[in-house]
Amino acid sequence: MSSLYTVTPPIEESSGPGEQANLKVRLQRAERSNKMRSLLLVMPLLAFILVFFLLPIGDILVRSVQNPALSSYMPQTAAYLKAWDNQGLPDEQVFAALGTEMLSLAAQQELDRVGSDLNRVQSGLKSLFSKTARVLSKSQPVAGRYKDAFISIDGRWAKLETWAQLKSMAPAYSDIHYLAALDLQYDEHGKIVRQSESRRIYVDVLIKTFTMTFGITLLCMVLGYPLAYMLATLPAKVSNVLMILVLLPFWTSLLVRTTSWMVILQSNGVLNSALIKLGLIVQPLDVMFNMWGTVIAMTHILLPFMVLPMYSVMRSIDTTYIRAAHSMGASPLRTFLKIYFPLSLPGLSAGGILVFILAIGYYITPALVGGEPAR
């Protein structure tokens, strides 16, 4: 008996090498199209960063090593100074070139501009150039007598230090401004040495700035971490109310908050008056116009910038990890150190970086609370 139905085996679709290659090409084309669309979407942002961020920073970096004072306005003098070996005073040729170009700039009323640029490296060079040009314009020396004329006008022209500073500004690009920022300079022999005691100000200011910035950042971490933890773990209604209190300083002007701290911290202010009435102190605390007042005011102002990043990270931590640790017998301290704290580190680091960057560039609060008192 024959079967009424014949079972037909399934037809297997076969794809040849040509179809596989075609499919691969289409996939690559689709990926390139997706990448191109993504690039076009972020192109406005990239253009904004390039025009308003990268280009200005690059221009500032280039200007920080530029020295157009001698290379542009006194090219002949700059060329001679580059060849000078810092051994003894320059020869007559250098004095003659400097005198000729100095008189030319004085006639064009450009000498004061050059002197101002030179004054940033060595104070007194502007007055020296003006004095020398004024005397030379009245009685220009004959050829071969410029060196004697310069030294007779001002004794500073007979010092190697004066010529060494001019040589340091002869190249169109040099590191003199960066050296000055580190209280360094070139000596009369062209070697890098520390500046005199009276001019060493930048390194001390930088050390004090970084020390206070690290201290303020650490204080914000210590004070902000428990607050962020409380905001993240409390019920939503209570947490929202406390969050409004945290955000409240953002609705107040920075100048108003700084002035309020001045009223609180001054000798006859709210803090000292309250402590004296309570009998806790006999004389007012000196917490105004010094480092302590600056740290207190800036910690209060920058604390929300630490709390908000930590709160956003702590809010997203899965509590099942905490419950699992407790169920396995871990103590609350061990659970915090091994689980919760590592999970909250991204928020802590983000808040620390944000507070550090803001604190290191603050001006108004340190100037008003930590500066000299008005007279």
SESEVEX-131034 format. One record per residue (C-alpha): residue number from 1; residue in three letters; z negated, x negated, y. Coordinates in steps of 0.001 Angstrom, whole numbers. Layout:
BEGIN
   num   residuo         Z         X         Y
   NUM       Ala         Z         X         Y
...
END
This chain:
BEGIN
   num   residuo         Z         X         Y
     1       Met         0         0         0
     2       Ser      1140     -1513      3222
     3       Ser     -1049     -1528      6285
     4       Leu      -150       960      8996
     5       Tyr     -1083     -1462     11774
     6       Thr        52     -4993     12158
     7       Val     -2390     -7302     13883
     8       Thr      -559     -9426     16419
     9       Pro     -2203    -12778     17149
    10       Pro     -3097    -13394     20859
    11       Ile      -542    -15247     22878
    12       Glu     -2036    -18452     24251
    13       Glu     -1018    -19282     27778
    14       Ser        38    -22860     28023
    15       Ser       237    -24719     31231
    16       Gly      2430    -27722     31370
    17       Pro      1821    -30937     33280
    18       Gly      3863    -29648     36202
    19       Glu      1702    -26551     36667
    20       Gln     -1524    -28601     36449
    21       Ala      -252    -30997     39067
    22       Asn       758    -28077     41289
    23       Leu     -2706    -26536     40944
    24       Lys     -4336    -29847     41842
    25       Val     -2173    -30164     44939
    26       Arg     -3070    -26627     46050
    27       Leu     -6774    -27309     45582
    28       Gln     -6544    -30493     47638
    29       Arg     -4628    -28635     50306
    30       Ala     -7287    -25895     50409
    31       Glu    -10060    -28484     50714
    32       Arg     -8249    -30231     53560
    33       Ser     -7775    -26885     55278
    34       Asn    -11489    -26088     54966
    35       Lys    -12446    -29508     56308
    36       Met    -10050    -29087     59216
    37       Arg    -11509    -25678     60104
    38       Ser    -15042    -27114     59939
    39       Leu    -14011    -29995     62170
    40       Leu    -12454    -27629     64703
    41       Leu    -15654    -25573     64773
    42       Val    -17846    -28584     65594
    43       Met    -15278    -30204     67911
    44       Pro    -16725    -28625     71114
    45       Leu    -20186    -29930     70234
    46       Leu    -18835    -33401     69451
    47       Ala    -16932    -33434     72746
    48       Phe    -20072    -32367     74627
    49       Ile    -22144    -35145     72989
    50       Leu    -19440    -37702     73705
    51       Val    -18944    -36783     77368
    52       Phe    -22521    -36020     78418
    53       Phe    -24493    -38325     76096
    54       Leu    -22630    -41244     74523
    55       Leu    -20416    -42169     77482
    56       Pro    -23275    -42189     80062
    57       Ile    -25456    -44281     77741
    58       Gly    -22582    -46687     77153
    59       Asp    -21971    -46951     80895
    60       Ile    -25655    -47688     81501
    61       Leu    -25668    -50376     78811
    62       Val    -22601    -52032     80336
    63       Arg    -24072    -51902     83839
    64       Ser    -27324    -53427     82575
    65       Val    -25543    -56710     81813
    66       Gln    -23113    -56721     84743
    67       Asn    -23479    -59198     87616
    68       Pro    -20729    -58573     90168
    69       Ala    -22602    -60213     93055
    70       Leu    -21196    -63725     92659
    71       Ser    -18377    -63267     90150
    72       Ser    -16641    -60610     92270
    73       Tyr    -17608    -61502     95853
    74       Met    -17944    -65294     95501
    75       Pro    -15603    -66252     92652
    76       Gln    -15106    -69886     93695
    77       Thr    -18844    -70503     94016
    78       Ala    -19460    -68766     90685
    79       Ala    -16863    -70985     88967
    80       Tyr    -18450    -74145     90350
    81       Leu    -21964    -73013     89384
    82       Lys    -20880    -72363     85787
    83       Ala    -19776    -76000     85542
    84       Trp    -22995    -77306     87106
    85       Asp    -25261    -79045     84539
    86       Asn    -28628    -78249     86208
    87       Gln    -29219    -81985     86662
    88       Gly    -29878    -82677     90334
    89       Leu    -28525    -80677     93249
    90       Pro    -24897    -79490     93123
    91       Asp    -22348    -81709     94811
    92       Glu    -20737    -81188     98201
    93       Gln    -17938    -79101     96706
    94       Val    -20361    -76345     95652
    95       Phe    -22068    -76288     99055
    96       Ala    -18712    -76093    100834
    97       Ala    -17476    -73238     98627
    98       Leu    -20710    -71307     99117
    99       Gly    -20649    -71785    102884
   100       Thr    -17004    -70755    103216
   101       Glu    -17399    -67610    101093
   102       Met    -20697    -66780    102788
   103       Leu    -19050    -66783    106219
   104       Ser    -16148    -64718    104876
   105       Leu    -18509    -62072    103489
   106       Ala    -20512    -62046    106727
   107       Ala    -17320    -61339    108677
   108       Gln    -16522    -58468    106288
   109       Gln    -20138    -57179    106494
   110       Glu    -20550    -57533    102720
   111       Leu    -23152    -60310    102726
   112       Asp    -26141    -57934    102790
   113       Arg    -24837    -56190     99677
   114       Val    -24549    -59474     97803
   115       Gly    -27976    -60528     99029
   116       Ser    -29521    -57274     97795
   117       Asp    -28078    -57831     94316
   118       Leu    -29377    -61397     94257
   119       Asn    -32772    -60261     95508
   120       Arg    -33317    -58274     92297
   121       Val    -33446    -61527     90360
   122       Gln    -35088    -63837     92890
   123       Ser    -36938    -62388     95849
   124       Gly    -36084    -64002     99165
   125       Leu    -32426    -64752     98421
   126       Lys    -31199    -61995    100742
   127       Ser    -33081    -63397    103725
   128       Leu    -32003    -66913    102747
   129       Phe    -28328    -65935    102682
   130       Ser    -28581    -64022    105963
   131       Lys    -30363    -66878    107710
   132       Thr    -27895    -69477    106433
   133       Ala    -24827    -67409    107339
   134       Arg    -26204    -66734    110825
   135       Val    -26715    -70450    111529
   136       Leu    -23375    -71458    109999
   137       Ser    -21519    -68903    112071
   138       Lys    -22859    -70509    115264
   139       Ser    -22058    -74102    114301
   140       Gln    -19882    -74463    111221
   141       Pro    -20276    -77974    109774
   142       Val    -17347    -80292    109316
   143       Ala    -15942    -81101    105904
   144       Gly    -18296    -83229    103826
   145       Arg    -21411    -82163    105745
   146       Tyr    -22144    -78754    104190
   147       Lys    -24870    -80065    101892
   148       Asp    -26839    -81641    104741
   149       Ala    -26336    -78539    106890
   150       Phe    -27660    -76208    104172
   151       Ile    -30766    -78302    103548
   152       Ser    -31469    -78597    107281
   153       Ile    -31231    -74814    107689
   154       Asp    -33748    -74029    104927
   155       Gly    -35597    -76320    102535
   156       Arg    -35085    -73904     99640
   157       Trp    -31503    -75158     99334
   158       Ala    -32960    -78519     98249
   159       Lys    -34799    -76958     95286
   160       Leu    -33271    -76797     91822
   161       Glu    -34953    -73419     91237
   162       Thr    -32811    -71743     93902
   163       Trp    -29571    -73032     92420
   164       Ala    -30695    -72253     88867
   165       Gln    -31228    -68610     89795
   166       Leu    -27805    -68501     91445
   167       Lys    -26252    -70005     88324
   168       Ser    -27905    -67355     86132
   169       Met    -26057    -64708     88164
   170       Ala    -22727    -66544     88232
   171       Pro    -21308    -64990     84999
   172       Ala    -19909    -61488     85225
   173       Tyr    -22165    -60483     82300
   174       Ser    -25597    -61965     81565
   175       Asp    -29017    -61077     80189
   176       Ile    -31068    -61749     83331
   177       His    -32060    -58110     83805
   178       Tyr    -33358    -57837     80229
   179       Leu    -35254    -61101     80666
   180       Ala    -36799    -59782     83887
   181       Ala    -37918    -56645     82031
   182       Leu    -39844    -58940     79657
   183       Asp    -41306    -61039     82502
   184       Leu    -38994    -63942     81649
   185       Gln    -36552    -65961     83713
   186       Tyr    -34445    -69110     83709
   187       Asp    -36131    -72244     85051
   188       Glu    -34457    -75013     87027
   189       His    -33182    -76583     83796
   190       Gly    -31604    -73367     82490
   191       Lys    -34304    -72680     79878
   192       Ile    -35995    -69304     79390
   193       Val    -39635    -69393     80546
   194       Arg    -42288    -66888     81566
   195       Gln    -42469    -65802     85168
   196       Ser    -45365    -66655     87435
   197       Glu    -48612    -64703     87138
   198       Ser    -47923    -62717     90299
   199       Arg    -44625    -61367     88905
   200       Arg    -45739    -60528     85340
   201       Ile    -45972    -56764     85545
   202       Tyr    -43478    -55225     83141
   203       Val    -44913    -56380     79811
   204       Asp    -48417    -55179     80705
   205       Val    -47020    -51820     81800
   206       Leu    -44988    -51495     78591
   207       Ile    -47994    -52336     76402
   208       Lys    -50192    -49850     78266
   209       Thr    -47493    -47163     78064
   210       Phe    -46976    -47574     74311
   211       Thr    -50733    -47725     73666
   212       Met    -51383    -44483     75552
   213       Thr    -48359    -42826     73948
   214       Phe    -49548    -43680     70422
   215       Gly    -53052    -42484     71295
   216       Ile    -51820    -39168     72707
   217       Thr    -49553    -38619     69686
   218       Leu    -52440    -39317     67290
   219       Leu    -54741    -36950     69191
   220       Cys    -52119    -34206     69100
   221       Met    -51783    -34710     65327
   222       Val    -55544    -34533     64750
   223       Leu    -55979    -31447     66943
   224       Gly    -52718    -29720     66068
   225       Tyr    -52798    -29968     62278
   226       Pro    -55830    -27675     61739
   227       Leu    -54472    -25247     64346
   228       Ala    -51046    -25109     62683
   229       Tyr    -52689    -24655     59267
   230       Met    -54779    -21785     60567
   231       Leu    -51726    -20105     62139
   232       Ala    -49784    -20460     58880
   233       Thr    -52500    -19100     56600
   234       Leu    -54041    -16285     58654
   235       Pro    -52758    -12694     58404
   236       Ala    -49652    -11957     60411
   237       Lys    -51385     -9836     63079
   238       Val    -54011    -12463     63891
   239       Ser    -51485    -15288     63612
   240       Asn    -49128    -13625     66093
   241       Val    -51896    -13234     68672
   242       Leu    -52934    -16872     68317
   243       Met    -49299    -17958     68528
   244       Ile    -49021    -16198     71882
   245       Leu    -52002    -18229     73098
   246       Val    -50335    -21418     71880
   247       Leu    -47095    -20537     73682
   248       Leu    -48879    -19437     76851
   249       Pro    -48750    -22928     78475
   250       Phe    -44939    -22814     78287
   251       Trp    -44994    -19880     80691
   252       Thr    -46894    -21926     83288
   253       Ser    -45379    -24594     85479
   254       Leu    -46110    -28196     84525
   255       Leu    -47237    -28936     88069
   256       Val    -49668    -26011     87978
   257       Arg    -51187    -27188     84678
   258       Thr    -51521    -30742     85984
   259       Thr    -53142    -29539     89205
   260       Ser    -55557    -27416     87156
   261       Trp    -56688    -30470     85237
   262       Met    -57203    -32303     88518
   263       Val    -59518    -29503     89644
   264       Ile    -61382    -29582     86319
   265       Leu    -61781    -33354     85966
   266       Gln    -62542    -34508     89514
   267       Ser    -66026    -35734     90430
   268       Asn    -67153    -32399     91874
   269       Gly    -64910    -30382     89578
   270       Val    -65666    -27720     87007
   271       Leu    -66463    -30099     84133
   272       Asn    -68886    -32365     85971
   273       Ser    -70568    -29453     87774
   274       Ala    -71177    -27629     84487
   275       Leu    -72521    -30727     82723
   276       Ile    -74864    -31536     85622
   277       Lys    -76216    -27977     85753
   278       Leu    -76824    -28052     81993
   279       Gly    -78741    -31302     82400
   280       Leu    -76445    -33240     80055
   281       Ile    -75520    -35857     82657
   282       Val    -77149    -37164     85824
   283       Gln    -74092    -38403     87694
   284       Pro    -70484    -37218     87491
   285       Leu    -68271    -38652     84755
   286       Asp    -65420    -40854     85903
   287       Val    -62546    -39094     84108
   288       Met    -60141    -38765     87026
   289       Phe    -57540    -41232     88320
   290       Asn    -57841    -43349     85165
   291       Met    -56632    -43513     81579
   292       Trp    -59088    -40922     80232
   293       Gly    -57958    -38153     82538
   294       Thr    -54324    -38907     81757
   295       Val    -54934    -38750     77994
   296       Ile    -56840    -35461     78252
   297       Ala    -54253    -33737     80446
   298       Met    -51230    -34968     78502
   299       Thr    -52782    -34064     75140
   300       His    -53307    -30495     76347
   301       Ile    -49774    -30265     77747
   302       Leu    -48029    -31758     74687
   303       Leu    -50133    -30097     71980
   304       Pro    -47799    -27054     71567
   305       Phe    -44903    -29434     70850
   306       Met    -46906    -30721     67886
   307       Val    -48105    -27334     66633
   308       Leu    -44763    -25523     66538
   309       Pro    -42889    -27904     64165
   310       Met    -45893    -28119     61836
   311       Tyr    -46319    -24355     61859
   312       Ser    -42679    -23744     60909
   313       Val    -42988    -26139     57931
   314       Met    -46396    -24911     56792
   315       Arg    -45222    -21312     56945
   316       Ser    -42463    -22087     54449
   317       Ile    -44713    -23869     51892
   318       Asp    -44799    -21913     48630
   319       Thr    -48416    -20954     47875
   320       Thr    -47713    -20785     44146
   321       Tyr    -48094    -24562     44047
   322       Ile    -51585    -24238     45494
   323       Arg    -52579    -21516     43020
   324       Ala    -51135    -23522     40134
   325       Ala    -53190    -26564     41132
   326       His    -56374    -24472     41345
   327       Ser    -55689    -22877     37965
   328       Met    -55398    -26321     36420
   329       Gly    -58807    -27343     37758
   330       Ala    -57907    -29307     40881
   331       Ser    -60486    -29287     43659
   332       Pro    -59542    -28016     47116
   333       Leu    -59559    -31562     48521
   334       Arg    -57374    -32908     45724
   335       Thr    -55007    -29949     46098
   336       Phe    -54693    -30610     49794
   337       Leu    -54123    -34367     49423
   338       Lys    -51740    -34187     46463
   339       Ile    -49775    -31012     47205
   340       Tyr    -50228    -29400     50618
   341       Phe    -50300    -32488     52812
   342       Pro    -47148    -34100     51312
   343       Leu    -45289    -30785     51690
   344       Ser    -46359    -30561     55352
   345       Leu    -45348    -34138     56227
   346       Pro    -41864    -33158     57512
   347       Gly    -43460    -30946     60172
   348       Leu    -46050    -33591     61032
   349       Ser    -43419    -36303     61443
   350       Ala    -41118    -34029     63461
   351       Gly    -43937    -33046     65791
   352       Gly    -45075    -36671     66118
   353       Ile    -41593    -37870     67064
   354       Leu    -41186    -35031     69571
   355       Val    -44558    -35666     71231
   356       Phe    -44005    -39442     71272
   357       Ile    -40610    -39130     72983
   358       Leu    -41940    -36683     75571
   359       Ala    -45117    -38695     76238
   360       Ile    -43373    -42018     76737
   361       Gly    -41160    -40555     79464
   362       Tyr    -43762    -38460     81280
   363       Tyr    -44206    -39138     84983
   364       Ile    -45741    -36231     86904
   365       Thr    -48995    -35940     84955
   366       Pro    -49786    -39704     84791
   367       Ala    -48883    -40091     88469
   368       Leu    -51172    -37261     89625
   369       Val    -54051    -37487     87158
   370       Gly    -54023    -41213     86411
   371       Gly    -52650    -42637     89655
   372       Glu    -54438    -43797     92746
   373       Pro    -56389    -41106     94622
   374       Ala    -54868    -39844     97853
   375       Arg    -56390    -41228    101021
END
